């Protein structure tokens, strides 16, 4: 039926079809969902149009998918506008696989060939196929009413053009049932800091916190480093020490390694201009406490206080238990000054604890989920929405809607097994990045091989994951500090692809030297891993003839308003031979010419069209390339400041006839190089740097400007004729 009247805009989007309206006079076909036109299709004069507005068969079943098609007798070019909420992104409707680039986006770019749009606030996914099409703009437009829109041209004809509407997409199609963005959105700000665990384990002390706070305040704070997070080791053991008191007593008191208590910890971090974070655990280890408070604990089938595998005693997570034993310590820690909270062992609480009770016949699956959810909601409410909340470890759909970030991997370490796990799991879970929460690949161990450190820092920075270091200060030599500076801060990156999880690739495998954990008495500075062992660890790639296995190839698309570019990134999760990548596979236009710059080599590689030649990479190495569309006028293409080249230090680029002005920011005292592509037919240029010391040189079509920052802001002005 035709939709003559708009329906009301609902706070919770309906599980219902989009309704259509066809205006014969204007030849305009529109589809309305949740009180707004989401697609407008303008079809030129011509033959009759045929379309289906509903779905057949199982597509009408839950999870709801509405598939429509449009066709005309003779070929015409239709103009299509997709209109969505303020928080919408361009997304490919399936995940990258072998030989395919994983797609990410910073800003609101429209990526070549990416045939999907996702409305985050409505959890609505739209994709299309069947006819040739192209974007008519480079970016998603921000409309005056707060909505966004994307425009394209579609070559309609007798071959049908299919459009799929997937309502409640992440919530129902992908199974994240607690994803209700119309109720709550996480804090999506980039996070960078340091975690004490891999540096000191349970030997951590107040002296350590004092030292690292001073060290990072002096070395990295100006680069986007913000948090010092104290992990396991500050609390009195067992948990709680006081058997007759509250569980809160165990977390609110500190052991002899922290003689000034939480007050001393918080003050030490804050006086260095950093934000304090704290670790807690869902585990209860004191049997005397369990005996004393058995009325608040889960019982096994014999009526005894239950002990789970990987977790000890379990609160029953009743409102009374949470009010008395959980809410008080989260509220008090927040009042003490902590702004970052990491809650550990939640996977064990859910699966090894509560669902152990299910296995024993003591509760239902639904009851176990309800109790776990109550625990997470209690913690969230107690710390408030203004605090940062990290769930650790395991990606659990049950935490969605309560946490800002989620640990996606096991404990990291400086072995190849640990580093590879971070690279692979970042790729595996990237489809949820900045949609459900921020992904946390666990802390970065800088004492690993330099090339491995460069790879993991580059990927976490570009993909926007939690960037948490975890080494004692003696391991941060000049080379490693320089890598860290060039990858801070992590970016506000959102996934540009979606789809179900691929489980065909192993996440973590053991090495000959080390397994799950690296003991502090045997720290790893470097580890030799043969190509043979590395390929075996990858599990599904038995030879060295795979150019780009899953997780090795990425493409990050940037829209800064004044500039658009792409970062092609390669990470050798197995050794990579020389290869040729189609630009189209990176989401770039195959017929456009791009200027290419290698970040870590600090080298201009020339222009490319159609394909991109990639060099051989040894195990653990990476290659980060910027690709900027060549213009007939000068433009900025790369810098040495940040691996993004440069979404950090470049604040604005103004281009007028005969003039290019680059507004930049930096750390006082830093030396940063900026590269410009200047067509060789432009022979006369004049360049100056305002508010900083600058020198420049030209080599063919590349102009390099070296800037030493005397202030936090400067300008590069290039005049030409």
C-alpha positions in Angstrom: 0.0 0.0 0.0 1.0 3.6 -0.5 2.1 5.4 2.6 0.1 8.6 2.5 0.8 9.9 6.0 4.0 9.8 8.1 3.9 7.7 11.2 5.1 9.1 14.5 8.9 9.1 15.3 9.4 6.4 18.0 12.1 6.4 20.6 12.5 2.7 20.0 12.5 2.0 16.3 9.8 -0.4 15.3 10.3 -4.0 14.1 8.3 -3.3 11.0 8.7 -2.8 7.3 9.6 0.5 5.7 6.5 1.8 3.9 6.6 3.1 0.3 5.0 5.9 -1.6 5.1 6.3 -5.4 4.4 9.7 -6.9 3.6 9.1 -10.6 3.8 12.8 -11.4 7.3 13.4 -10.0 8.4 9.8 -10.6 9.7 9.7 -7.0 9.7 6.5 -5.0 10.2 6.9 -1.2 10.5 4.6 1.7 9.5 5.7 5.2 10.8 4.1 8.4 10.2 5.3 11.9 8.5 8.5 10.8 11.1 9.6 8.3 11.9 9.1 4.6 15.1 7.0 4.6 15.4 6.4 0.8 14.3 8.7 -2.0 14.6 7.4 -5.5 14.1 9.8 -8.4 13.5 8.0 -11.7 13.6 9.8 -15.0 10.8 9.8 -17.5 10.6 6.5 -19.4 9.0 3.2 -19.3 6.9 1.8 -16.5 8.6 1.0 -13.3 8.2 -2.2 -11.5 9.0 -2.8 -7.9 8.2 -4.9 -4.9 8.0 -3.2 -1.5 7.6 -6.2 0.7 9.5 -9.5 1.2 8.7 -13.1 0.4 8.9 -16.1 2.7 11.5 -16.2 5.4 12.7 -12.7 4.9 9.5 -11.6 6.7 10.5 -13.7 9.7 12.6 -12.6 12.6 15.3 -11.3 12.5 13.3 -9.0 10.2 14.7 -8.3 6.7 12.8 -6.4 4.1 14.0 -6.9 0.5 12.7 -4.7 -2.2 13.6 -4.6 -5.9 13.2 -2.0 -8.6 13.4 -2.5 -12.4 12.5 -0.6 -15.6 12.3 -1.8 -19.2 15.0 0.4 -20.6 18.2 1.6 -18.8 17.9 5.0 -17.0 20.1 6.7 -14.4 18.2 7.2 -11.1 19.3 9.6 -8.3 19.1 8.1 -4.9 19.3 9.8 -1.5 19.6 7.8 1.7 18.6 9.8 4.8 19.5 8.6 8.3 20.1 9.8 11.8 23.0 12.0 13.0 25.2 9.0 13.8 25.4 7.0 10.5 28.3 5.5 8.7 29.2 3.8 5.4 29.6 0.0 5.9 30.3 -3.0 3.7 27.7 -5.7 4.4 30.2 -8.5 4.9 33.5 -9.0 6.6 36.9 -9.0 4.9 38.4 -12.4 4.2 41.4 -13.8 2.4 43.0 -11.2 0.1 40.6 -8.6 1.1 41.2 -5.3 3.0 39.6 -4.8 6.3 37.9 -1.4 6.1 37.9 1.4 8.7 36.8 5.0 8.7 37.7 8.2 10.5 35.1 10.9 10.0 32.2 10.4 7.6 33.7 9.3 4.2 31.8 7.6 1.5 34.0 4.8 0.4 34.2 3.6 -3.3 32.2 0.5 -3.8 31.0 0.1 -0.2 27.3 -0.8 -0.7 25.9 -0.3 2.7 24.8 2.4 5.2 24.4 1.8 8.9 22.3 4.1 11.1 23.8 3.5 14.5 21.2 5.3 16.6 18.4 3.2 15.0 20.4 0.0 14.5 19.2 0.0 10.9 21.4 -1.5 8.2 20.7 -0.8 4.5 22.6 -2.5 1.6 22.0 -2.9 -2.1 23.2 -4.8 -5.1 22.3 -5.9 -8.6 23.0 -2.7 -10.7 25.9 -0.4 -11.3 26.1 2.5 -9.0 28.4 5.2 -7.7 28.5 7.8 -5.0 28.0 11.4 -6.2 29.7 12.9 -3.2 32.8 12.0 -1.2 31.2 12.4 2.3 28.1 11.8 4.2 26.3 15.2 4.4 25.3 16.8 7.7 21.8 18.3 7.2 20.5 21.4 9.1 17.9 19.3 10.9 20.6 17.1 12.5 20.1 14.1 10.1 22.7 12.9 7.6 22.4 11.9 3.9 24.3 10.1 1.2 23.7 10.4 -2.5 24.4 8.1 -5.4 23.5 7.3 -9.0 22.1 3.9 -10.0 21.8 2.5 -13.5 18.4 1.0 -13.4 17.2 -1.4 -16.1 15.5 -4.7 -16.7 17.9 -6.3 -14.3 16.5 -5.7 -10.8 18.2 -3.5 -8.2 17.8 -5.0 -4.8 17.7 -3.1 -1.5 17.8 -4.9 1.9 16.5 -3.2 5.1 17.7 -5.0 8.2 15.9 -3.6 11.2 17.6 -4.0 14.7 20.6 -5.2 12.9 23.3 -5.7 15.5 20.7 -6.5 18.2 18.9 -9.3 16.3 20.8 -10.2 13.2 24.2 -10.4 14.8 22.9 -11.4 18.2 23.9 -8.5 20.4 20.5 -8.4 22.1 21.4 -5.7 24.6 22.4 -3.2 21.9 19.8 -0.5 22.2 21.5 2.7 21.2 18.3 4.6 21.5 18.6 4.0 25.3 22.3 4.4 25.8 25.6 5.0 24.0 29.1 4.4 25.4 31.8 6.9 25.8 33.7 6.6 22.5 36.7 8.9 23.2 40.1 7.4 22.3 41.9 6.0 25.4 45.7 6.0 25.9 47.6 5.2 29.0 49.5 2.6 31.0 48.5 -0.6 32.9 50.6 -2.0 35.7 49.9 -5.7 35.1 52.5 -6.9 32.6 55.0 -4.5 34.1 54.9 -5.5 37.7 52.2 -8.2 38.2 51.2 -8.4 41.8 54.6 -6.9 42.9 53.4 -3.4 42.0 53.9 -0.7 44.7 53.3 2.9 45.4 56.9 3.6 44.4 56.2 2.1 41.0 53.1 4.3 40.5 55.1 7.3 41.5 57.8 6.5 39.0 55.7 5.7 36.0 53.4 8.7 36.6 56.4 11.0 36.6 58.0 9.3 33.6 54.9 9.4 31.4 54.0 12.9 32.4 57.4 14.0 31.1 57.6 11.8 28.0 54.1 11.1 26.6 51.4 13.3 28.2 51.7 15.9 25.5 51.1 13.3 22.8 47.7 12.1 24.0 48.7 9.8 26.9 46.1 10.2 29.7 45.6 7.3 32.1 47.6 5.4 34.7 45.6 2.2 35.6 46.6 0.3 38.7 45.9 -3.4 38.2 45.9 -6.5 40.4 48.3 -6.3 43.4 47.2 -3.3 45.5 44.5 -5.1 47.5 44.7 -7.1 50.7 44.3 -10.8 50.1 42.1 -12.9 50.2 39.2 -11.0 48.9 37.8 -9.7 51.2 40.2 -9.9 54.1 37.5 -9.2 56.7 35.3 -12.2 56.7 32.6 -10.6 58.7 32.5 -7.3 56.8 31.5 -6.3 53.3 33.1 -7.4 50.1 33.8 -3.7 49.6 36.4 -3.8 52.4 38.7 -5.8 50.2 38.8 -3.2 47.5 38.7 -0.1 49.5 41.7 -1.0 51.6 45.3 -1.5 50.3 48.2 -3.7 51.3 51.6 -2.7 52.7 52.9 -2.0 49.2 50.6 1.0 49.2 51.0 2.6 52.7 49.0 5.7 51.9 46.0 3.9 50.6 43.9 4.9 47.6 44.4 8.5 48.5 48.1 8.2 47.9 47.6 6.4 44.6 45.2 9.0 43.2 47.2 12.0 44.4 50.4 10.6 42.9 48.8 10.2 39.4 46.8 13.4 39.4 49.7 15.6 40.5 51.4 14.5 37.3 48.5 15.7 35.2 47.2 12.2 34.5 43.9 10.4 35.3 43.8 7.4 37.7 42.3 4.1 36.8 41.7 1.1 39.0 41.2 -2.7 38.6 38.7 -4.8 40.4 37.7 -8.5 40.1 34.4 -10.3 40.3 36.0 -13.1 42.2 35.5 -13.9 46.0 38.4 -15.9 47.4 37.9 -15.9 51.2 36.2 -19.1 52.4 35.5 -17.6 55.8 33.6 -14.7 54.1 31.7 -17.2 52.1 30.7 -19.1 55.2 29.7 -15.9 57.0 27.7 -14.5 54.1 26.4 -17.7 52.6 22.9 -16.2 52.3 24.2 -14.0 49.5 26.1 -16.7 47.6 25.1 -19.2 44.9 24.7 -22.7 46.1 25.6 -25.9 44.3 23.3 -28.9 43.9 24.3 -30.1 47.3 23.3 -26.8 48.9 26.9 -25.8 49.6 28.6 -22.5 48.6 29.5 -23.1 44.9 33.1 -23.0 43.6 33.5 -22.5 39.9 36.4 -23.4 37.6 38.6 -20.2 37.2 36.6 -18.5 39.8 35.9 -19.1 43.5 32.8 -18.1 45.3 29.9 -16.2 43.6 27.6 -13.6 44.8 24.0 -14.4 43.9 23.7 -10.9 42.3 20.4 -10.4 44.0 19.5 -6.7 44.6 20.3 -7.1 48.3 23.8 -8.6 47.6 24.6 -6.0 45.0 23.5 -3.1 47.2 25.5 -4.3 50.2 28.6 -5.8 48.6 29.1 -4.3 45.1 27.7 -0.9 44.8 29.5 0.5 47.8 33.0 -0.1 46.6 32.4 1.2 43.1 30.8 4.3 44.4 33.5 4.9 47.0 36.3 4.3 44.5 34.7 6.9 42.2 34.4 9.3 45.1 38.1 8.7 45.8 39.0 10.1 42.4 39.2 7.2 40.0 37.8 7.9 36.5 38.7 4.7 34.7 37.4 1.3 35.9 38.5 -2.2 34.7 36.4 -5.0 36.0 38.1 -8.4 35.5 37.0 -12.0 35.4 33.6 -11.3 34.1 33.8 -14.2 31.6 34.5 -16.5 34.5 31.7 -15.0 36.5 29.3 -15.7 33.7 30.4 -18.9 32.1 32.6 -20.6 34.8 30.4 -19.5 37.7 26.8 -18.7 37.0 26.5 -21.1 34.1 28.2 -23.8 36.2 25.1 -23.4 38.4 23.0 -24.0 35.3 25.0 -27.1 34.5 24.4 -28.4 37.9 20.6 -27.8 37.6 20.5 -24.9 40.1 19.2 -22.2 37.8 18.2 -21.6 34.2 20.3 -20.0 31.4 17.9 -17.0 31.5 18.4 -16.6 35.3 22.2 -16.8 34.9 22.2 -14.1 32.3 19.8 -11.9 34.4 22.1 -12.1 37.4 25.2 -11.3 35.4 23.5 -8.4 33.8 22.4 -7.1 37.2 26.1 -7.2 38.3 27.2 -5.1 35.3 24.3 -2.7 35.6 25.1 -2.2 39.3 28.7 -1.4 38.6 27.8 1.0 35.8 25.2 2.9 37.8 27.6 3.1 40.8 30.5 4.8 38.8 28.2 6.9 36.7 28.2 7.5 32.9 31.0 10.0 33.2 33.5 7.4 34.2 35.2 5.0 31.8 34.2 1.4 32.2 36.2 -1.5 30.7 34.9 -5.1 30.8 37.6 -7.8 30.9 37.9 -10.3 29.5 36.0 -11.9 26.7 33.6 -10.3 24.3 30.2 -10.9 25.9 27.0 -9.7 24.3 25.6 -9.4 27.9 27.9 -6.4 28.7 26.6 -4.3 25.7 24.8 -1.2 26.9 26.8 -1.1 30.2 30.4 -0.7 29.2 32.5 1.7 27.2 35.1 -0.9 26.1 35.6 -4.6 26.1 38.7 -6.7 26.2 38.7 -8.8 23.0 41.8 -11.0 23.7 43.5 -12.9 26.4 46.4 -11.5 28.5 49.0 -10.1 26.1 52.7 -10.6 26.5 55.9 -9.8 24.5 56.0 -13.1 22.7 55.0 -13.5 19.0 52.0 -15.5 20.2 50.9 -12.5 22.3 51.5 -9.9 19.6 49.9 -12.0 16.9 46.8 -12.5 19.0 46.5 -8.7 19.3 46.7 -8.2 15.6 44.3 -11.0 14.7 41.8 -10.4 17.4 41.6 -6.7 16.5 40.7 -7.8 13.0 38.3 -10.4 14.1 36.3 -8.1 16.4 36.6 -4.9 14.4 33.0 -5.0 13.2 31.9 -3.8 16.6 34.3 -0.9 16.9 32.6 2.3 18.0 29.2 0.6 17.3 28.8 -1.5 20.5 31.9 -0.2 22.4 35.6 0.4 21.9 37.7 -2.8 21.5 40.6 -3.5 23.8 43.3 -5.8 22.4 45.0 -5.7 25.9 48.1 -3.9 26.9 51.1 -3.3 24.6 54.4 -4.9 25.7 57.1 -2.6 24.3 59.9 -4.9 25.3 59.1 -7.2 22.4 61.0 -7.0 19.1 61.0 -3.5 17.8 59.3 -4.4 14.5 56.5 -6.2 16.4 56.1 -3.2 18.7 55.9 -0.9 15.6 53.2 -3.2 14.1 50.9 -3.5 17.2 51.2 0.2 18.0 50.4 1.2 14.4 47.3 -1.1 14.2 45.9 -0.1 17.6 46.4 3.6 16.8 44.8 3.4 13.4 41.9 1.1 14.4 41.1 3.2 17.5 41.5 0.5 20.1 42.5 1.0 23.7 46.1 2.0 23.7 47.5 0.9 27.1 51.2 0.3 27.6 52.5 -2.1 30.2 56.2 -2.2 30.8 58.5 -0.9 33.5 60.2 2.3 32.5 63.6 0.8 31.8 62.2 -0.8 28.6 61.1 2.5 27.1 64.3 3.3 25.2 64.6 6.1 22.6 63.6 3.9 19.7 60.5 2.5 21.4 59.4 5.9 22.8 59.7 7.3 19.2 57.4 4.6 17.9 54.9 5.3 20.7 54.9 9.1 20.1 54.3 8.6 16.4 51.2 6.4 17.2 49.6 8.5 19.9 46.9 9.3 20.2 44.7 6.4 18.9 42.1 7.6 16.4 38.3 7.9 16.5 38.0 5.0 14.1 34.7 3.2 13.3 34.3 -0.1 11.5 33.4 0.2 7.8 32.3 -3.4 7.4 30.0 -5.6 9.3 28.7 -9.1 9.4 28.9 -12.3 11.5 32.0 -13.4 13.3 34.5 -15.6 11.4 35.8 -18.4 13.7 38.0 -20.2 11.2 41.2 -18.5 12.3 42.9 -19.4 15.6 43.3 -16.6 18.0 46.1 -17.7 20.3 48.6 -20.5 20.0 51.6 -21.4 22.1 55.2 -20.8 21.2 58.1 -23.0 22.0 59.6 -20.5 24.4 56.5 -19.2 26.2 52.9 -20.0 26.6 50.1 -17.9 28.1 52.1 -15.8 30.6 55.7 -14.6 30.7 57.2 -14.7 34.2 58.7 -11.5 35.5 61.9 -13.3 36.5 62.4 -14.3 32.8 61.4 -11.1 30.9 61.4 -11.4 27.1 63.3 -8.8 25.2 63.3 -10.6 21.9 62.0 -13.9 20.6 63.1 -15.8 17.5 60.2 -17.4 15.7 60.8 -19.3 12.4 58.6 -18.7 9.4 57.6 -22.3 9.6 56.4 -22.0 13.2 54.6 -18.7 12.4 52.7 -20.2 9.5 51.7 -23.2 11.5 50.4 -20.9 14.2 48.2 -19.2 11.6 46.5 -22.5 11.3 44.8 -22.1 8.0 47.7 -21.0 5.8 50.0 -23.9 5.2 52.2 -22.2 2.7 54.0 -18.9 2.2 52.1 -18.2 -1.1 49.3 -16.2 0.4 49.6 -12.6 -0.3 47.2 -11.3 2.3 45.7 -13.7 4.7 43.0 -12.6 7.1 44.1 -9.8 9.4 47.1 -8.7 7.3 45.6 -6.0 5.0 43.7 -2.9 6.1 42.4 0.3 4.5 41.5 3.3 6.7 39.5 6.0 5.0 39.8 9.6 6.3 37.4 12.5 6.0 38.6 15.6 7.8 36.3 18.0 5.9 39.2 19.9 4.4 41.0 16.7 3.3 40.3 13.1 2.2 42.9 10.3 2.0 43.4 6.6 2.7 45.9 4.7 4.7 46.7 1.2 3.3 48.3 -0.9 6.1 49.9 -4.3 5.9 50.8 -6.4 9.0 52.8 -9.6 8.5 50.9 -12.0 10.7 52.6 -14.5 8.5 55.6 -13.6 6.2 54.3 -11.6 3.2 55.9 -11.7 -0.2 55.8 -8.9 -2.7 52.3 -8.4 -4.1 50.1 -6.2 -6.1 46.8 -4.9 -4.6 44.0 -3.6 -6.6 43.0 0.0 -5.5 39.4 -1.0 -5.9 39.9 -3.7 -3.2 41.1 -0.9 -0.8 37.9 1.1 -1.4 39.7 3.5 -3.8 38.7 4.6 -7.3 40.6 2.4 -9.9 40.8 5.1 -12.5 42.0 7.9 -10.2 45.7 8.7 -9.7 47.1 8.7 -6.1 50.3 10.0 -4.5 51.8 7.3 -2.3 53.9 7.8 0.8 55.5 5.2 3.1 55.3 6.4 6.8 57.9 4.3 8.6 60.4 4.6 5.7 59.7 8.3 5.3 59.7 8.0 1.6 57.6 9.1 -1.4 56.9 6.2 -3.6 55.4 8.0 -6.6 52.0 8.0 -8.3 49.8 4.9 -8.8 46.6 4.2 -10.8 44.6 1.0 -10.7 47.0 -1.1 -8.5 49.5 -0.7 -5.6 52.8 -2.6 -5.5 53.6 -3.8 -2.0 57.0 -4.9 -0.8 58.0 -8.1 1.0 57.5 -8.1 4.8 59.2 -10.4 7.3 57.2 -11.9 10.2 55.9 -9.1 12.4 56.8 -6.2 10.2 54.4 -3.6 8.9 54.0 -1.2 6.0 51.9 2.0 6.4 51.1 3.9 3.1 49.1 7.0 2.6 47.3 7.5 -0.7 46.0 10.9 -1.6 44.2 11.7 -4.9 46.5 13.8 -7.2 45.2 17.2 -8.1 46.3 19.9 -10.5 47.3 22.1 -7.6 49.6 21.6 -4.6 48.3 19.7 -1.6 49.5 18.1 1.7 50.1 14.3 1.5 52.0 13.1 4.6 53.8 14.0 7.9 56.2 12.3 10.3 54.1 13.2 13.4 51.5 10.5 13.3 51.1 7.1 11.6 47.8 8.4 10.1 49.7 11.0 8.0 48.1 13.2 9.5 44.8 13.2 11.4 46.5 14.6 14.5 48.7 17.6 13.9 47.1 19.0 10.8 44.2 21.1 11.9 43.1 22.7 8.6 44.2 23.0 5.0 43.1 26.0 2.9 43.6 25.9 -0.8 42.9 28.9 -3.0 44.2 29.9 -6.3 47.9 30.4 -6.0 47.9 29.6 -2.2 48.0 26.7 0.2 47.9 27.2 3.9 48.4 24.4 6.4 47.4 25.0 10.0 49.4 22.6 12.3 49.8 21.8 16.0 52.6 20.1 17.8 54.6 19.6 21.0 57.0 22.4 21.7 60.6 21.3 20.8 59.5 18.6 18.4 60.9 18.4 14.9 58.2 17.3 12.4 58.4 16.9 8.6 55.5 17.7 6.3 55.4 16.6 2.6 53.4 18.3 -0.2 52.7 17.1 -3.7 53.3 19.9 -6.1 52.8 19.1 -9.8 56.0 19.6 -11.7 54.4 22.1 -14.1 54.2 24.4 -11.1 57.8 25.7 -11.1 57.7 28.8 -9.0 56.8 28.4 -5.3 57.5 30.5 -2.2 57.2 28.9 1.2 57.3 30.2 4.7 56.5 28.9 8.2 54.8 31.2 10.7 55.3 30.8 14.5 57.9 28.0 14.1 61.4 27.4 12.7 61.0 25.9 9.2 63.2 24.8 6.3 62.1 23.4 3.0 63.4 21.7 0.0 62.0 20.4 -3.3 62.7 17.2 -5.2 60.7 16.9 -8.3 57.0 17.0 -7.4 57.6 16.7 -3.7 58.2 19.6 -1.3 59.4 18.7 2.1 59.0 21.2 5.0 60.9 20.6 8.3 59.3 22.3 11.2 60.6 22.8 14.7 57.8 23.8 17.0 58.5 26.8 19.3 54.8 27.1 20.1 51.9 24.6 20.0 50.5 26.1 16.8 52.1 27.1 13.5 51.2 27.7 9.9 52.9 26.5 6.6 52.1 28.9 3.7 52.9 27.8 0.2 52.4 30.3 -2.6 52.7 29.3 -6.3 52.0 30.3 -9.8 
